[in-house]
Each structure stands twice: as C-alpha cells, then as structure tokens.
Amino acid sequence: MATQTLAERSETLAPTGLTPLLATDELMAHYGVSNWTVNDWLKKGCPVERLPGGRRRFNLAHVKAWLELHAETAAETSAERSRKAVAGRS
C-alpha cells in the first residue's frame, strides 16, 4: 500500500466527514519542529487524541487553531530560551 500525502488522505476521508489525524512525526514535519517542541506544546495544552497504548494523534485543524491562540506566548518562550542559552555560554 502506497503512502498517501495529507492532502490525499483528507480527500479520501472528506465524504465521510472525518479528518485525518497526524502522528507526532508527521506533525513535526508539517511545522518543521522537533519532538521537544511538540512535547512543550502538549505541556501547554495543545489538543491531542490519545489512542490505546499511549500513542498520540493530532487533528491538524485543532493544532493550528491552538497555535494561533498561543502564538504570542510561544514566541516569547522561544526568545526567552534563546536568551538563557546564550547567557549560559558566557
């Protein structure tokens, strides 16, 4: 079975009213972030669907909406971490 892109999966599921859920690595690739960043988002309340066995899946629309609400806080946190890292090197 060939791997489908997110757009293809969305198109396939559209008639059912369902949306595809992304695995952590797919969310990381979509936003170009690390696993550390995704875990940080989760600690701050990023929406996630828990599956049996502890696996996580993300609804991209829900994550996007959450990020838009928390963009200012995320930018401040990132800048603060960068300042601390630079200060720690001195």
Secondary structure, DSSP 8 states (H G I E B T S, - for coil): -----HHHHHHHHGGGT---EE-HHHHHHHHT--HHHHHHHHHTT---EE-GGG-EEEEHHHHHHHHHHHHHHHHHHHHHHHHHHHHHH-
